[in-house]
Amino acid sequence: MARVRLSVAERRQELLRAAVGQIEARGVAAVRIADVASSLGVSNALVLYHFSTKEKLVAAAFTHAAEDDLAHLRKLLGRRTSALRRLRSAVRWYAPTGQAKGWRLWIEGWGAALREPALREVTRDLDSQWKAAITEVIAEGVAGGEFRCLDPAGAALRLTALLDGLAVQMTAYTGAVSRTRAQEWVDDALARELGLDRAALTAAVR
């Protein structure tokens, strides 16, 4: 059956989605242009036409994944509800116990970023935007009197560090931490950062 002719933008999106899937399955180091092409039934030359090197394809694939994650984060934080509800919803989604996908992809990205400057910029930008979004909603909750936090930026960094660390443990070492235990730790950390006790946090977001 003949393939549907796609616009340049549509073709790039298709290639980026395929690249993300191949990186998740094979890892950054092992994935090849041929793997991405084969998964779509297209030629290597077509992939190289849009992305002249594997390094550019990989960096663009991570940017694509980052944009999807950030769009969902902004959707959660933009809801018309309390800052506390929005913050906990975002943290629960991002945590490895929630619905956020692709932790294997990002762990791969962090490792490869040590050697690839372009990829390092992508992962750094995602990290900065995530922290900025969390910092903003914490500051909003403080201003509204919902909770107390003297250092919203520091709180955002500590929460992110906890979530990233749990993701590594739960992705790399199956069974190292149970989902229930991880969620308890995340709620404990969130309550501590916001000057709430655990019971007050739970009651406020029901």
N, C-alpha and C positions, 0 to 999 in steps of 0.2 A: 504494500500500500504506500502511495506517495506521501512524503512528509508535508505537513502544512507549512507554507512559506511564512516565516516570521519576520517582523521588523527587526532592525538592528538592536533596539532596546529590548525587545522581547527575547531575542536570541541570547543577548548577554545575560538576562535574568535566568534563562533556562540553563545556561552554562554555569552560572554562579551557584544555582541550587544543586546542580549535579556535582560541582566541585566540593561544596560543603558536605554532601553525602559521602563522597569518596574519601575526604579527609577524615571524617568521623569513623569510617570503616577501616581505612588503611594507615592513617597517620600522615603527618606532614612529610616526613622524610621518605616514606615509601610511595606516596601517591605520584602518579605520572600523568602527563598530558594525555597519554593513550588511554588511561583508565577513565578519565572524564569523557573523552570522545566515545569510547566503547559503550559507556553506560547510556549514551543518547543515540547511538547508532550513527554518529557523524564522523567526519575525518579529523585527524590530528591538525591538518592545515586550517580547518575552520576554527578550532579552538585557538590556534596560534594567530589567526587573523584578528581575533578580538583581544587576545592577551598574548603579547609577543614572547613571554617567558613563563615558565612554571612559577617563578617567584612573584611575578605580577598577578598571575591567576590566583595564587594562594592568598596574597594580600587583599585582593578584591573580594575573594570569597569570605574572608573574615570580616571585611567591612560590611558586606551584605548581611551576614549573620548579626553583626553588631547593630545595624540599623533596625533590624526586625526586633531585637531584644529591647532596644531603647524606645522604640515606638510603643511596645506593649507596656513598658515601665511608665512612660508618660501617660498612657491611657489609665493605668491604675491610679497614678498620683493625681490625675485630673478629675477624678470623680467628685460629685457634690456630696461629700460627707465629711466627717471630722478628720483632722490631720492624723489622729491616732489610728483610725480605721484604715486610712489610705496607706499609712506607713507600715502597719502590720500586714496589710494585704500585699504590699510590694515585697516586703521581706520574706513572707511565706511563699510567694511565687518564685522569687529568686533563689531561695534556699534549695539545696539538693533534695529536700523532703517534699518540695512543692511540685508545681507543674512546669517550671522552666526546663527546657530541653537543651541538649547540646553541651553538657558539662564536659564530656569527653573531648569535644571539639575545642573548648577553651583551654583545657589542660594541655592539649597538644599545642595550642597556640602559644601559651606561656613558655613552654619548653623551646619551641622553635624561635620565639622572639629573642632569645638570648643570642642567636646567631644571625637573625635576619632583621636589619634595621627597619625596613618597610613594615614588616609585621609587628615589630615593637611599637611603632607609631600607632598602628591600628588598635592594639590591645591597650596601650596607654590612654588613648583617646576614649575608648569605651569605659575604662576604669574611672577616668576623670569625670565623664558625663554622669555615670552612675552615682558617684560620690556627691557631685553637685546637686543632683536631683533629690537625693536623700537628705542632704544638708538643708536644702530649701524647705522641705516639708517639715523637718524637725524645727527649724527656726519659726515656721508659721505656727506650729503647735505651741511653741513657747510663747510667742507673741499673743496668741489667743487664750493663754492661761490653761491649756489642756494638760501640760506637764512641765517639768523643769529640766533644763539642760544648759549648762554654762558654756559648752563648747560643741555646737552642732556639727561642725566640720570634723572634729576629733571623734565624735560619736559615730558619724557616718563611716569614717575610716576603720574604726574598731569593728563595727558591725560587718562591713565588707570583708575585713580580714578573717573574721570568724566564719562567715559563709563560704568564702573561697577555700579556707582550710578544711572545713567539713566536706566540701565538694571533692577535694582531692582524696581524703580518707575514704569516703563512701564510694567513689568511682574507681579508685585504684585498688582498694582492699575490701572486697565484698565481705560484709558482716562485721567490719571493724567497729562501726557505730550503727545502732538500729535507728530507723526513721523516727520512732517515738522519742528515743533519747536525744537525738539531734534536734528535734522540734522543741523539746523541753529546754535545751541549752540556748536555742535561739530566742525563745520567749523570755528566759531568765536574763539574757544579755540585753534584750530590748527594754525590758522593765527597768533594769539597772541604769541604762543610759538615760532613760526618761524620768528617773526619780520616782518610779511607781513600784508598788509591790506586785508580785505576780498575780494575786487575786484581783487587784484593781485593774491590771492590764486586761485580764481575761473578761472581767465583767464589763469593761468599757467597750469592748469590741463585739459583744454578742449581738 
